[in-house]
Amino acid sequence: MSEPFFFGYGSLVNRQTHIYTPAYRARLSGWRRAWKHTQGRVTPFLTGIRDEGSAIDGLVAHVPGGDWAALDLREEGYDRHAIPSGLVVEGDPALAAQVYAVPVVSMVVQDDPAPILLSYLDVVVQGYLREFGEAGAHDFFATTDGWDTPVLDDRAAPRYPRAQVLARSEIAFVDARLTEYGVRVV
């Protein structure tokens, strides 16, 4: 295929948050996810980090018209990285893809970390539940670092710009995982 693709491992897994098609389920080896604070942002980002012993599921989607500008704007604060190996795409289409990750130089450690927005986490987990089922959503939690970061319950007034309405079963799943991982909800 001649058009470029990107690998999404967070909110981009939720097809309700974008119009990027076609999209395929995929697995990227050599990466994990982590919640990271960065310069210039109050809330933490979900980012990919290189980890040879890990693999993460996500979606590989088409960059419309081969123009990265709109996607780069959505992913502001991230750098794009070519994926030279380790990408397995459902249906095995031969395609080149890139992945976004927060630059290490912009990451900061906060003594009192700002919380993850629950409305953001809800969107991500909803995407995993719909694409990969409960097993895939469990895997999302297991392959993501930073659960010592508190979570701000903003469901009643979502701060995340692409917030979605979750089914009761999706809310129950997220809440149960937060309890399971000992995440402090504020």
LINRAUR-V20303 format. One line per field, one symbol per residue. ss: DSSP state (h for helix, s for strand, l for the rest). phi: phi as a letter, one per 40 degrees, with the letter a starting at -180 (. if undefined). psi: psi as a letter, one per 40 degrees, with the letter a starting at -180 (. if undefined). A space follows every 50 residues. Layout:
# LINRAUR-V20303
ss=???
phi=???
psi=???
This chain:
# LINRAUR-V20303
ss=llllssssllhhhlhhhlllllssssssssssssssssllllllssssss sssssssssssslhhhllhhhhhhlllsssssllllssshhhllllssss sslhhhsslllllllsshhhhhhhhhhhhhhhhhhhhhhhhhlsslllll ssllhhhllllllllllhhhhhhhhhhhhhllllsl
phi=.cccbbbbbbcccccccabcbcbbcabbcgbbbacbcbcgbcccccbcbc adcbabcabbbccdggccdccccccdgbbcbcbcagcbbdgfccacbbbc accdcccbbbcbccccccccddcccdcccccbgccccccdccbbchcccc bccbdcadcccbdbcccdcccccdcccccdcgcccb
psi=idiiiihhebdedheeeifhiiiiiihhieiiiihhiiheidiiihiiih hdeiiiiaihihhheeheddddddfheiihhigdiehhhhefihiiiiii ihhddeiihhdghiihhddddddddddddddeadddddddddfhieeehi hhgfddghdhdfiihiidddddddddddddefhhh.
